[in-house]
Amino acid sequence: MKTRHMVLKGISTVMCCLMLLSTTGPLEVEAASKTSTEKTQTTQTTKTASKKTKKKNKTSAKTTAKNSATTKTTAKSSATTKTAAKSAKTKAEKKAQKKARRLAKKQAKAEKKAQEAAAKKPENSHYTVHIGSGTKRLADEYQDYTYAMCKKYGIENYYQVILTQMCVESGYDYTAMSPGNNYGLMQISVPLFPHLQSKLGLTDLHDPHQNIEAGVYIMAEFIHRYGDVQAALVCYHRGESAARKGMRSDSYSARIVSMVSGLEEV
């Protein structure tokens, strides 16, 4: 059946062709054939052009995509570079700040140390006294205390005089006691003790610090009263009655004033 159907179809096709040939001339057939060929060529050319256009568009799209990717990569690289630069700057700033803090801390420590050293260092100088053929030196602790007492009673400018006077009075022996019952470094007279006890609250003239304060206090009273250091020394040595009678100096006062110029700072 299938073969028969195919034979019939072939016969039908041949008959159609014969009929076409019978109704059209050779030129028309040739023109139609040429037209068909041209259409086929045109179609093929269009298809080829279309393929080229698609290929070109595809290539252009790939190029655009590639360029876009390159741009993104460049932007990312630029962003990374900026981030790295910012990070480096931050690290440098932190390092500088840390260094500044460390330096400030070091300077503060040095200043504190200097202040502590200055606080420990006494305002006064220490001296050795030349007396006779030898020298005497009061312990630094007692020299510092003597200056403090001079400052307390307003005669710090006479600190060297008091140091020299103390050397003449006792030779810097805080246990010294005279036949006339005068005690300690400044040879304080026993009859004066009740007055000094009342004024200064002293309890023991044998105590070096109390003895020094008593002597400085007495000298300060006379210096402020007479305005003259030799007159004050006369009062201290002979009693105020001598100054009241007009005595403003004696061998004692002259010796002490002379010895002051020979003090040796240590």
C-alpha positions in Angstrom: 0.0 0.0 0.0 2.8 2.4 0.9 4.6 1.7 -2.4 1.4 2.3 -4.4 0.8 5.6 -2.6 4.3 6.8 -3.4 3.9 5.8 -7.1 0.6 7.7 -7.3 2.2 10.8 -5.7 5.0 10.7 -8.2 2.6 10.5 -11.1 0.7 13.5 -9.8 3.8 15.5 -9.5 4.8 14.7 -13.1 1.4 15.6 -14.4 1.5 19.0 -12.6 4.9 19.7 -14.2 3.5 18.8 -17.7 0.6 21.0 -17.2 2.8 23.9 -16.1 4.9 23.5 -19.2 1.9 23.5 -21.4 0.6 26.8 -19.9 3.9 28.7 -19.7 6.7 29.4 -22.1 10.3 28.6 -21.7 11.3 32.2 -20.9 8.8 32.4 -18.1 10.1 29.1 -16.7 13.6 30.4 -16.9 12.6 33.7 -15.3 10.7 32.0 -12.6 13.7 29.7 -12.0 16.0 32.7 -12.0 13.8 34.6 -9.6 13.7 31.6 -7.3 17.4 31.3 -7.4 17.8 35.0 -6.6 15.4 34.7 -3.8 17.3 31.7 -2.5 20.6 33.7 -2.8 19.1 36.7 -1.2 17.8 34.6 1.6 21.2 33.0 2.1 22.9 36.4 2.0 20.4 37.7 4.5 21.0 34.7 6.7 24.8 35.1 6.3 24.6 38.8 7.1 22.3 38.0 10.1 24.8 35.5 11.3 27.7 37.9 10.9 25.6 40.6 12.7 24.8 38.2 15.5 28.4 37.1 15.8 29.6 40.8 15.7 27.0 41.7 18.3 28.0 38.7 20.4 31.7 39.7 20.1 30.8 43.3 21.0 28.8 42.1 24.0 31.8 40.0 25.1 34.1 42.9 24.7 31.7 45.2 26.6 31.4 42.6 29.3 35.2 42.2 29.4 35.7 46.0 29.6 33.1 46.2 32.3 34.9 43.4 34.2 38.2 45.2 33.8 36.6 48.4 35.0 35.2 46.7 38.0 38.6 45.0 38.7 40.3 48.4 38.4 37.8 50.0 40.7 38.2 47.1 43.2 42.0 47.4 43.0 41.7 51.2 43.5 39.4 50.7 46.5 41.9 48.1 47.9 44.7 50.5 47.4 42.8 53.3 49.2 41.9 50.9 52.0 45.5 49.9 52.3 46.7 53.5 52.3 44.1 54.4 54.9 45.1 51.5 57.0 48.8 52.4 56.8 47.9 56.0 57.7 45.9 54.8 60.7 48.8 52.6 61.8 51.2 55.5 61.4 49.0 57.8 63.4 48.5 55.2 66.2 52.3 54.6 66.3 52.9 58.4 66.5 50.3 58.8 69.2 51.8 55.9 71.2 55.2 57.4 70.8 53.9 60.8 72.0 52.2 59.3 75.0 55.4 57.4 75.9 57.4 60.6 75.6 54.9 62.5 77.6 55.0 59.8 80.3 58.8 59.9 80.3 58.9 63.7 80.6 56.3 63.6 83.4 58.3 61.0 85.2 61.5 63.1 84.8 59.7 66.2 86.1 58.3 64.3 89.1 61.8 63.0 89.9 63.2 66.5 89.6 60.5 67.9 91.9 61.1 65.2 94.4 64.8 65.9 94.3 64.2 69.6 94.7 61.9 68.9 97.6 64.5 66.7 99.3 67.2 69.2 98.7 67.5 71.8 101.5 67.2 75.5 100.8 70.3 76.1 102.9 74.0 75.4 102.2 76.1 73.3 104.6 79.3 74.8 106.1 82.5 73.9 107.9 83.6 76.4 110.5 87.3 77.3 110.9 88.0 77.7 114.6 91.5 78.1 116.0 93.9 75.8 114.2 91.2 73.3 113.3 87.7 73.0 111.8 84.3 72.0 113.1 81.3 70.9 111.2 77.7 70.5 112.5 75.8 67.4 111.3 73.8 68.3 108.1 70.6 67.3 110.0 71.2 70.0 112.6 72.3 72.5 110.0 69.1 72.0 108.1 67.1 72.3 111.3 69.0 75.5 112.3 68.1 77.0 108.9 64.4 76.0 109.4 64.3 77.7 112.8 65.9 80.8 111.4 63.3 80.9 108.7 60.5 80.3 111.2 61.6 83.3 113.3 62.4 85.6 110.4 66.2 85.7 110.6 67.2 83.3 107.8 69.7 86.0 106.5 71.6 85.4 109.8 71.8 81.6 109.4 75.6 81.7 109.0 76.0 83.8 112.1 73.9 81.4 114.1 76.0 78.4 112.9 79.2 80.2 113.8 77.8 81.3 117.2 76.8 77.7 117.9 80.4 76.5 117.2 81.8 79.2 119.5 79.3 78.3 122.3 79.6 74.5 122.3 82.0 73.4 119.6 78.9 71.6 118.2 78.8 69.3 121.2 75.1 68.9 122.1 76.0 67.3 125.4 78.1 70.3 126.5 77.4 71.9 129.9 79.2 74.9 131.3 80.0 75.5 135.0 77.3 78.2 135.0 74.6 75.6 134.1 74.3 76.4 130.4 73.2 73.5 128.3 73.6 72.0 124.8 74.6 73.4 121.4 73.5 77.0 122.1 74.4 76.8 125.8 70.9 77.8 127.0 70.9 79.2 130.6 68.8 77.2 133.0 67.1 80.3 134.5 65.6 81.0 131.0 64.0 77.6 130.8 60.6 78.5 132.4 60.2 81.4 130.0 61.2 79.2 127.0 58.9 76.5 128.2 56.0 78.9 128.3 56.7 80.5 125.0 57.8 77.5 122.9 56.5 74.5 124.8 60.1 73.2 125.3 60.5 70.2 127.7 64.2 69.3 127.5 67.2 71.6 126.9 69.4 68.5 126.4 67.5 67.7 123.2 69.5 69.1 120.3 66.4 70.3 118.3 64.8 72.0 121.3 68.1 73.6 122.2 68.7 74.9 118.7 65.1 76.4 118.6 65.6 78.1 122.0 68.9 79.7 120.9 67.5 80.9 117.5 64.4 82.2 119.2 66.4 84.3 121.7 68.7 85.7 118.9 65.7 86.5 116.8 64.2 88.5 119.7 67.4 90.6 120.0 68.0 91.1 116.3 64.4 92.3 115.7 64.6 94.6 118.8 68.0 96.2 118.1 68.3 95.8 114.4 72.0 95.0 114.7 73.5 91.5 114.8 76.5 92.5 117.0 74.2 94.2 119.6 72.1 91.0 119.5 75.3 88.9 120.2 76.2 91.2 123.1 72.8 90.7 124.6 73.0 86.9 124.1 76.5 86.7 125.7 76.3 89.4 128.5 72.6 89.9 129.0 70.4 92.6 127.6 71.4 95.0 130.3 74.8 95.5 128.6 73.0 96.6 125.4 70.8 98.9 127.4 73.8 100.6 128.7 75.0 101.2 125.2 77.3 98.3 124.5 76.9 97.4 120.8 79.8 95.1 120.4 82.5 93.2 122.3 85.2 90.6 121.7 82.6 87.8 121.6 80.5 89.5 118.9 83.5 90.7 116.9 85.0 87.2 116.9 81.8 85.6 115.6 81.3 88.2 112.9 84.9 87.7 111.8 84.6 83.9 111.7 81.5 84.1 109.4 83.7 85.3 106.5 85.8 82.2 106.9 82.9 79.6 106.6 83.6 77.0 104.0 80.7 75.7 102.0 80.6 71.9 101.5 
